[in-house]
Amino acid sequence: MTSDEPEQTRVDAEAPEQEPDEKATNPWAVASDDPTSARPPRWLVFGSAAFAAAAFVVAVVFGIMWWAASSGDNADIASSREDAVRVAGQAVTAFTEVDHENLDEYFNRQKSMATEDFKAQITEAEQTYRKAIADAGTKVVSTVQDVAVDELNEREGKATALATVSTQVTRGEEQGTKTLRLEVQLIRVDDNGEQVWKVAQVGDVPVAATSQ
């Protein structure tokens, strides 16, 4: 063996140990500065989280707005229904309760609640009814038992209410009681800048035709 061989051996032994390539031992490892990395950059991760949070906030806000609008609509309908029930109940009393000694109040009460068209009909028939009521000496005391809205069209401003009323009728020496079922048709009109229900018609509840 020559003197050069041991020297070569020492050089090999003293050579620094190389770190293993991380990619070779872990195929999924990538350098943080590798632009071709399959892993999304950190800014994109944070951006996606922020977008998701913003989308959630928008969904919540619009959900609350929808719920508020829906609740507002329901409240308006409920209020309109209550007003229709109140006016229909007053109309039933106005059109069924009469005292032959105070017919002016009877007809004025009806006209104050009626639409213009219905008011014209009342005025046209007033003299005929005045004479009939006065001649018979009629007095009627009414007790409204129940009123309910059967149909309500909030958009068109129309409503139909059904009412049950008990009447105590006196004609001279004769007395009796009678229960009536009435249909009251209402139309919403402008009255000095205020939207109010007016009576368009009052009559007996239509009887459904029975099959023969």
Phi, psi and omega per residue, in radians:
M1 nan 2.389 -3.131
T2 -1.463 2.897 3.141
S3 -1.226 -0.227 -3.119
D4 -1.409 -0.402 -3.038
E5 -1.195 -0.802 3.103
P6 -1.037 -0.648 -3.132
E7 -1.089 -0.709 3.122
Q8 -1.138 -0.634 3.135
T9 -1.144 -0.730 3.118
R10 -1.105 -0.679 -3.138
V11 -1.134 -0.712 3.117
D12 -1.153 -0.668 -3.108
A13 -1.212 -0.576 -3.101
E14 -1.518 -0.021 3.136
A15 -1.129 2.339 -3.100
P16 -1.111 2.503 -3.135
E17 -1.323 2.241 -3.131
Q18 -1.465 2.419 3.098
E19 -1.207 2.432 3.115
P20 -1.174 2.537 3.106
D21 -1.184 2.150 -3.090
E22 -1.087 -0.622 3.126
K23 -1.149 -0.540 -3.125
A24 -1.267 -0.660 -3.132
T25 -1.487 -0.479 -3.130
N26 -2.333 1.730 -3.066
P27 -1.105 -0.327 -3.116
W28 -1.571 -0.121 -3.132
A29 -1.357 2.384 3.118
V30 -2.371 2.669 3.114
A31 -1.273 2.519 -3.099
S32 -1.135 -0.418 -3.126
D33 -1.771 0.256 -3.134
D34 -1.408 1.951 -3.085
P35 -1.205 -0.284 -3.119
T36 -1.675 0.170 -3.094
S37 -1.048 2.490 3.095
A38 -1.381 -0.322 3.138
R39 -1.344 2.301 -3.117
P40 -1.127 2.479 3.114
P41 -1.103 2.734 -3.054
R42 -1.069 -0.663 -3.133
W43 -1.103 -0.582 3.136
L44 -1.256 -0.622 3.091
V45 -1.089 -0.847 3.120
F46 -1.098 -0.672 3.139
G47 -1.119 -0.716 3.121
S48 -1.121 -0.708 3.116
A49 -1.109 -0.731 3.131
A50 -1.142 -0.682 3.118
F51 -1.111 -0.745 3.121
A52 -1.093 -0.720 3.121
A53 -1.123 -0.725 3.128
A54 -1.133 -0.710 3.123
A55 -1.102 -0.673 3.115
F56 -1.120 -0.761 3.137
V57 -1.079 -0.766 3.128
V58 -1.067 -0.757 -3.140
A59 -1.081 -0.727 3.136
V60 -1.141 -0.779 -3.116
V61 -1.086 -0.842 -3.134
F62 -1.171 -0.556 3.070
G63 -1.116 -0.740 3.117
I64 -1.146 -0.718 3.136
M65 -1.111 -0.735 3.124
W66 -1.114 -0.753 -3.130
W67 -1.115 -0.710 3.139
A68 -1.134 -0.742 3.132
A69 -1.142 -0.731 3.134
S70 -1.127 -0.746 3.133
S71 -1.128 -0.653 3.116
G72 -1.111 -0.735 3.112
D73 -1.091 -0.775 3.139
N74 -1.105 -0.668 3.130
A75 -1.150 -0.691 3.123
D76 -1.118 -0.746 3.133
I77 -1.126 -0.753 3.136
A78 -1.094 -0.722 3.123
S79 -1.139 -0.739 3.131
S80 -1.113 -0.666 3.116
R81 -1.141 -0.737 3.117
E82 -1.083 -0.734 3.115
D83 -1.116 -0.700 3.134
A84 -1.123 -0.707 3.107
V85 -1.103 -0.756 -3.121
R86 -1.101 -0.836 -3.113
V87 -1.157 -0.689 3.127
A88 -1.097 -0.715 3.102
G89 -1.104 -0.724 3.096
Q90 -1.146 -0.638 -3.142
A91 -1.156 -0.702 3.125
V92 -1.032 -0.771 3.103
T93 -1.144 -0.753 -3.091
A94 -1.105 -0.580 -3.056
F95 -1.683 -0.166 -3.128
T96 -2.008 -0.423 -3.108
E97 -1.624 2.184 -3.041
V98 -2.565 2.588 3.034
D99 -2.266 2.083 -3.074
H100 -1.066 -0.289 3.128
E101 -1.548 -0.093 -3.133
N102 -2.493 1.122 -3.077
L103 -1.322 -0.430 3.106
D104 -1.056 -0.807 3.130
E105 -1.101 -0.684 -3.131
Y106 -1.013 -0.911 -3.091
F107 -1.302 -0.624 3.112
N108 -1.136 -0.636 3.118
R109 -1.108 -0.745 3.122
Q110 -1.126 -0.794 -3.098
K111 -1.125 -0.584 -3.113
S112 -1.197 -0.375 -3.103
M113 -1.777 -0.157 -2.990
A114 -1.606 2.704 2.978
T115 -1.202 2.947 -3.113
E116 -1.068 -0.727 -3.141
D117 -1.149 -0.767 -3.127
F118 -1.212 -0.619 3.092
K119 -1.058 -0.689 3.110
A120 -1.107 -0.672 3.103
Q121 -1.145 -0.716 3.128
I122 -1.107 -0.784 -3.141
T123 -1.083 -0.697 -3.124
E124 -1.124 -0.625 -3.092
A125 -1.685 -0.027 -3.008
E126 -1.004 -0.850 -3.057
Q127 -1.094 -0.677 3.124
T128 -1.101 -0.803 -3.134
Y129 -1.222 -0.634 3.104
R130 -0.982 -0.851 -3.096
K131 -1.123 -0.761 -3.112
A132 -1.121 -0.755 -3.118
I133 -1.200 -0.741 -3.124
A134 -1.161 -0.752 -3.119
D135 -1.117 -0.643 -3.122
A136 -1.468 -0.190 -3.101
G137 1.076 0.756 -3.022
T138 -1.432 2.395 3.001
K139 -2.396 2.246 -3.109
V140 -2.240 2.239 3.029
V141 -1.932 2.165 -3.033
S142 -1.912 2.518 3.039
T143 -2.241 1.961 -3.133
V144 -1.329 2.130 -3.100
Q145 -1.634 -0.630 -3.099
D146 -2.778 2.476 3.056
V147 -2.414 2.349 3.098
A148 -2.548 2.500 3.086
V149 -1.394 2.127 3.138
D150 -1.553 -0.679 3.117
E151 -2.417 2.461 3.110
L152 -2.492 2.079 3.050
N153 -1.996 1.659 -3.050
E154 -1.130 -0.643 -3.087
R155 -1.178 -0.754 -3.121
E156 -1.517 -0.194 3.139
G157 1.243 0.781 3.131
K158 -2.286 2.562 3.126
A159 -2.643 2.643 3.046
T160 -2.238 2.234 -3.134
A161 -2.091 2.574 3.072
L162 -1.963 2.398 -3.080
A163 -2.373 2.579 3.017
T164 -2.038 2.225 -3.080
V165 -2.357 2.398 3.071
S166 -1.762 2.262 -3.104
T167 -2.072 2.421 3.022
Q168 -1.902 1.968 -2.975
V169 -1.872 2.316 3.055
T170 -2.170 2.193 3.060
R171 -2.262 1.738 -3.074
G172 1.118 -2.037 -3.137
E173 -1.602 -0.136 -3.086
E174 -1.581 2.453 3.097
Q175 -2.381 2.637 3.122
G176 -2.980 2.917 3.103
T177 -2.129 2.606 3.135
K178 -2.635 2.419 3.100
T179 -1.790 2.256 -3.112
L180 -2.000 2.545 2.973
R181 -2.015 2.040 -3.014
L182 -2.063 2.655 3.028
E183 -1.954 2.233 -3.133
V184 -2.034 2.104 3.098
Q185 -1.728 2.273 -3.060
L186 -2.119 2.564 3.047
I187 -2.309 2.359 3.121
R188 -1.488 2.225 -3.094
V189 -2.291 2.892 3.084
D190 -1.519 2.160 3.140
D191 -2.190 1.689 -3.120
N192 0.989 0.776 3.097
G193 1.477 0.019 -3.141
E194 -2.056 2.372 3.119
Q195 -1.453 2.052 -3.093
V196 -2.340 2.754 3.068
W197 -1.482 2.351 3.048
K198 -2.169 2.667 -3.099
V199 -1.434 2.171 3.114
A200 -1.727 -0.399 3.132
Q201 -2.987 2.583 3.052
V202 -2.350 2.296 3.129
G203 -2.872 3.084 3.104
D204 -1.160 2.619 3.094
V205 -1.137 2.202 -3.133
P206 -1.048 2.392 3.126
V207 -1.602 2.172 -3.134
A208 -1.153 2.382 3.135
A209 -1.188 2.372 3.130
T210 -1.647 2.553 -3.130
S211 -1.287 2.487 -3.108
Q212 -1.478 nan nan
